[in-house]
Amino acid sequence: MAKPNVIVLSGYGLNCEEETKFAFELSGSKAEIIHINDLIQKPSIFDKYQIMAVPGGFAYGDDTGSGNAYANKLKNHLWEKIENFVRKDRLVIGICNGFQILVNLGLLPAFDKNYGNRQVALLHNNSARYTVRWVDLKIENNTPWFAHIKTISLPIAHGEGRFFATSEILSKLKKKKLVAARYVKREICTYQSLPANPNGALDGIAAITDESGRILGMMPHPERAIFFTHLPHWPLLKEQYLRNKKSLPKFGPGLQIFKNAVSYFL
Amino acid sequence: MKPIDFSTHRIEVCPTVPDARAQVRKKKIELMGFGRKIESVFLADVYTIDKTFVPGELKKITNALINPITQRAHIDTFYRPSYFGWAIEIGYLPGVTDNIATTTKEIIEDLLKNPFRQTEGIYTSQLIFLSGKLTASDIHCIASGLINPLIQRIIIKSAAQYVKEEGMGKTVPKVKMDHAPRVDTVNLDVLDDELTVIGKSGIADRDGSRRGPLALDLTYMKAIQTYFKKAKRNPTDIELESIAQTWSEHCKHTIFSDPLDEVKNGLFKTYIRAATEKIRKQKGKQDMCLSVFTDNSGAIEFDEKYAITHKAETHNSPSALDPYGGAITGIVGVNRDTIGFGKGAKPIINIYGFCFADPTAKTVLYKDRELKQKMLSPDRIMTGVIEGVNNGGNCSGIPTPQGFVVFDNRYIGKPLVFVGTVGLIPKKIHGRLAFSKKAEPDNYIVMVGGRVGQDGIHGATFSSEALDSGSPATAVQIGDPITQKKLSDAIVKEARDRKLYTSITDNGAGGLSCSVAEMAKEAGGCKVQLEKVPLKYPGLDPWKIWISESQERMTLAVPKNKWKEFNGLMKKRSVEATIIGTFTKSGFCQVTYNNKTIMNIDMEFLHDGLPPRPMTTIYKTSLHVEPKIKKIKNLTLTLTTMLSRLNIASFEFISMQYDHEVQGTSVIKPLQGKGRVNGDASVVKPVLSSKKGVIISQGILPHYSDIDTYHMAGCSIDTAIRSAVTSGADPNRLALLDNFCWCSSTEPQRLGQLKRAAQACFDCAVAFKTPFISGKDSMFNDFKGYDKKGKPIKISIPPTLLISSIGVVDDVTKTVSIDLKSPGDLIYILGETHEELGGSEYFNMMGYIGNVAPSVNARKNLKLYKAFSQCAKKNLIASAISVNRGGIGVALAKSAIAGMLGIDVSLKSVPGAVFRVDFALFSESQGRIVATVNPKNKKTFEKNMKGVPHAVIGKVTSNNFILMKDLSNETIIKLYLDKASEAYKSRFKNY
């Protein structure tokens, strides 16, 4: 099969489109950055893509709640296209601000594939402050995005990442196995003596999927962890590799997520 | 403010789930001293919409604004909590930038397909409900701690009043002008006294009040008088204002360019630019400079394809008045120096640096004798500035890894807010040099980005003077990073590579008056139709439109045949672009307003008509009390205390709120090692497909100015270079930036200090062969006001120079972090230690200044740096830390905390000449690095270090403590790592 085509959305303050595109390309796909207004002007360009990525950023400055305004824009102009896209055998990823957008758009968790209703929220961190650090994740379900991964360390950078749902929705999420990843204390948190949960997220939830597992929303940024030198402790690891006479690895843990998406279509 | 009418709607949005913002706000109020009185805080967001809707629309809008999972809305009714004592509403004053309102307006317009008319508007505010045992005076105290009266309005109601009056009511903070736009003529046919007053306090309005500082002294006013006498007319207000902007110290840097003593060509040409010219000549083919001093940033070579640019700025005066607004406009503003470099560079790194007073200082200052205009407390200035850079940097998607915080109580009246941006630009675009730009006659003058309002009037002239009661509130602005992000992406990522414009520059200080006039130099003149400039609200006088510093705007020169394509692209990216005139070759800067000429000034006079003002200096060395420090009995305690000093302690709370991972380029991050210690340099890999990196670092040592500004400047340069080298930079491939922040720059002694600092810049830069590529200065960082008793007081900052360094490394995996890596590694001290503690942190702690500041032997240090750099390239260095503030003692402790490994060292074999152990520990001699080396690499390392002072002083251990022995090998310090870490991190733990 040919390389899958990836659309990476941009515009209005999204800002991780270039590195997200790069990560997809490094993983063997063809990726393009498309401004939302170009898509609105010509929605048919959507048809050629197998993967949609809503990257991180600060769409509309998080005003009226992170992801809200961009989700409104997608809903007002492109809802039909999006719904068609997700009902087909396609992959969707929302990273950080992208996750917030997917949640506000009602693409996640979308119980019973009922797309379009908001059911969960991402609230201000319990510090009410933008937080940048690394976290460890434990993978919890079978989404193709996380295939071959049990735990993974990635960076986060957000002001509104505290996952919230009512207890009723939460138990439904658990029952249907839609929690894709939780914050846990593993390699990096232990290394840097940081608590596992960076923002007070309910149940330590860092990522969820829809019931198909093909739509993933996650707060951490895998595209910022694709090189060895992205790791916060790479200088320490480098010394260990040198002393063990091993060559330095080139890539970081986040790359696997993009590779998984590409191999889903191969 | 406008009375209520039926077309005004109010939507109150309340959280239905626990709200972290309210919790944090409550904690803040507790820390203000109401811990026992405050019980609960509840926040609601309010949207006041001044627009008529058809039935159903308001409900639809509300659904688009709220999250039904976590919020509930009250439309045109008021929310009444079941239990509360007080309600406070905080909103903006008329005309202040309201970013949430801008987004909300876009949401509504997109939803209803019904644009707002210019008379309609939307305003946001926040409603705070408080309960507890709070009296009316408590509430007023809390309120004054929450708002800044220069930009915000407030309504306070008790619960009873709130209920009785059915809520807060509707406030529409619409800007109202008291007269139709007009142009006045200013009579310059007056006596010198009146000329002086016009220059200092501004043009007299029709009611006699003054419009605000022109910052033109009598020499300049007389030159202007002569020009218009020859022209046989008086200037219009816009002409005089325009000249004032262009000639301001802020824009012309006259103190650096006018003759000073025997330095006939001025300090800049003689010491800064001359250093660069000399170095470039010496380096010949090795010269990496691509653009120096001429453009908005400086640029050096990155690789065959790309150049990197760098520029650092300050935003001190606005930050003193509105810390948040001043800092956010600072960072977003310096981004435009990148976007405005050449044909447009992409911002890839943000840099910050703050000089504050001790945030716990309780000194109260007023701007006026009547004690009505209180200055903000150091704590509020600090938190506001930090938050401003947070929002500006994070929202723009530019990593902000590198920064510092320096404390001295002389920054209480004027904090220093340094902001810088590194950019990436292809050297060539479609075969043409991307650095060159030239507006051609007949090109359209196009303004893109935000609209123009009254915000930021007189910013350039106001920052060219000391801060006092005449400082204008309109100089305060709030940045809108998202509007700028849209603009930046549209220009740098699209329009630039489609060659849609011939020149671009930033609208910063002086607004259009400076940007258009500057670009008009390229073409030879300009003709502006000022009524075409899009405004935030109607009724602005032409002179205000011309000089307003409203943010997020750039001016471009667009060829007529490219306009359609350019404007089409901007529309598709929802960026407003407007033709406001044409570049000409008339030799005149002409402005019309509704077809009437209101400005017509000779370009030559406008740019070069200012007469030189020769300066003379004096320089008296200051002699301080010779320190008398008794032998320290408990050095463990001394080291612990040093680690918790304001100028040494961890500022992790800043590093962890500034996104340094965005763009996926981080390599050496701001917090290093297991123990998360702030490093002195950062490494970034800006081109994802390349292994090349950019290293940046900073040097700033204002405390040495108390002894000698020559050493202060020399040490700042050495520190900026050394910290970069320690992280793996090649000293042959470093460039520098200078940011002078001086005080009272009309006083001969201050000018004498300045001259010495500038001389040191020349001497040091030339010796290190590190060229300056860009610089900026801010010369009047003085506060003139009153203390709490109404006594006049003047506070001047210590002369401050920030040196930023930037360099390129070929392979980022060869860069070095500060954390100790492995027990058994040898600890080396490189460079010599002498008893140079004048101005040191140790003397400062002991209450002294001293008289011997560190001095720099650049030739010697360069040899060391070159040797070290070779070792780094060969992977011989396991860890390295630049010996900075606090000396070896602090450097060793920081690398131990970072690695969470013990050390066992003896100060006995430290190279140099020190006779007291505490001096050996805390001397701030320059040119030193502490490095650790795998014992297996000992031989190779030492071979490389031949001819450079170096010594093994001990070993890394697997113990959980720092062990240090004195000059005669007696144990003097045993400090456990957890205690060391706690001391290092406790200072700002409540931030």
Interface residues (C-beta under 8 A of the other chain):
Chain A: S10 G11 Y12 G13 N15 C16 E18 E19 F22 A23 H35 N37 D38 Q41 G56 G57 F58 Y60 G61 D62 D63 T64 G65 N68 A69 N72 K73 N76 N104 R118 Q119 V120 A121 L123 H124 N125 N126 S127 A128 R129 Y130 T131 V132 R133 P155 A157 G159 R162 F164 A165 T166 Y191 Q192 S193 G200 H221 E223 R224 I226 F227 F228 T229 H230 P232 H233 W234 P235 L236 K238 E239 L242 R243 L248
Chain B: V17 D19 A20 R21 Q23 V24 R25 A64 L65 N67 P68 I69 T70 N99 I100 T102 T103 T104 E106 I107 D110 L111 N390 N394 C395 S396 G397 D480 P481 I482 K485 K486 D489 K572 R573 S574 S655 M656 Q657 Y658 D659 H660 E661 V662 Q663 G664 T665 S666 V667 I668 K669 L671 Q672 G673 K674 G675 R676 K685 L688 S689 V812 T813 T815 V816 S817 D819 K821 S822 N875 A878 S879 N934 K936
